[in-house]
Amino acid sequence: MASIRNLKKDLNYLSYELLTETFAYKHFHSEMEESKFDEAIRNIVTLRNEILGQINHREAFESPAAQKQHFRSIHENMVKMVDLVNELDK
């Protein structure tokens, strides 16, 4: 298992890169609706905060399988963040 510190760094890096990509997309596609742009930014930040909460508030796990499932769900949520930016093209 990766360290919690590295996981938080990866989450911050991913979220900042996605925010930068969203701003760049808005810059090059000026016809994009402002509400859609605001919603994308809000969703990325909200999901980042939720994932950070999952990382910080882990409980004592009964088994290694439960711990693995917890961190697998964190990884799936990080993939959802990327999907939020991919939806801008649609």
WOJO-V491659 format. One record per backbone hydrogen bond with DSSP energy under -1.0 kcal/mol. NH is the residue of the N-H (numbers start at 1). CO is the residue of the C=O. If there is no record, write none. Layout:
nh=(NH	NH)
co=(CO	CO)
//
This chain:
nh=(7	8	9	10	11	12	13	14	15	16	17	18	19	20	21	22	23	24	25	26	27	28	29	32	37	38	39	40	41	42	43	44	45	46	47	48	49	50	51	52	53	54	55	56	57	67	68	69	70	71	72	73	74	75	76	77	78	79	80	81	82	83	84	85	86	87	88)
co=(3	4	5	6	7	8	9	10	11	12	13	14	15	16	17	18	19	20	21	22	23	24	25	29	33	34	35	36	37	38	39	40	41	42	43	44	45	46	47	48	49	50	51	52	53	63	64	65	66	67	68	69	70	71	72	73	74	75	76	77	78	79	80	81	82	83	85)
//
